[in-house]
Amino acid sequence: MLRILSKGGAEAPSPDDPSALWYDLESPTAEEEDRVEAILGINVPTPAERAAVEESARFYEEDGELYVTATLLGRRDEGPFVSGPVTFILVHEKLVTVRQIRPRAFDVGQGRASARIGSAKTGADVLLALIEGAAERLADMLSEAQHNSHDAAMGVFERDPAPDLRESLRVLGRIGMLIALSADSLSSLQRLLAFTHSVCKKHGVDEGKVAALERDVDELERLAETLLNRVSYLQDAALGLIGSTQSDTLKALSLATIAFVPPTLIASIFGMNFVGMTWFHEPWGAWVGFLLMIIAPLALFLAARWRGWF
């Protein structure tokens, strides 16, 4: 899909309209890519080039144009959050974006980034508005993850571990996955901003805003790292409590073994009916058997308590 916006955030009447400021290619067809390439005289990177992770493939200049790619969080259709590359191309004071996902910052008319995009006068302004919107969205997600991890901690440490901790582990796993995706996106944005900062004067990008965004993204990276450590600690704690619960269960089974296995063994011996074991057939033989069935588990129980096994 090709979406073309002019100054003020309005839809441009045609692709070659002089007022067109932002060409947004979302899961574009070959025909849409060819049309944008013909109008602006650029080479839109292929999906394989956009997915590359090396610096030279993600951040470069070509014929006076700026090509930068970041890994951002978004959605495909209405599914869960996924990460994917988003390429930004600055050419002749216009911006071209190429993506397969739907980051919230790209929703013109919704959210805080929309006002900044509406007031943009150049493609560089739109670029900074989109990056700032992406950083703000990541900050919101980390804040939500921080709140959810606090709730999960209450579930781990303040509830009976037996019925609830498996669900707590699932919740912590989802939180950790989202934080890890956010951290990856923030790292990618940090690299993009560092490269853009080095060439911003050549492409009309506000150096002060780039520096401010670098500081914000750096702080968010540190927060993401802290949250990852917290979630890892909570997962270890939950697993430890599950292990403790399993240990208690094994202790209960051990008590059952002490109580029933020795009497079963004695009863089996008495049931052998060997000819040489004549006292088994005496009138007092049964009472000896019953007495042994009581003494044997009691002796084992006292020995286990003396050794501190439970």
PyMOL commands that set and color helices and strands:
alter all, ss='L'
color gray80, all
select helices_A, chain A and resi 7-9+30-40+47-51+55-58+104-106+113-118+123-157+161-203+207-270+278-281+285-307
alter helices_A, ss='H'
color red, helices_A
select strands_A, chain A and resi 2-6+20-26+59-62+65-75+81-91+94-99
alter strands_A, ss='S'
color yellow, strands_A
deselect
rebuild
show_as cartoon
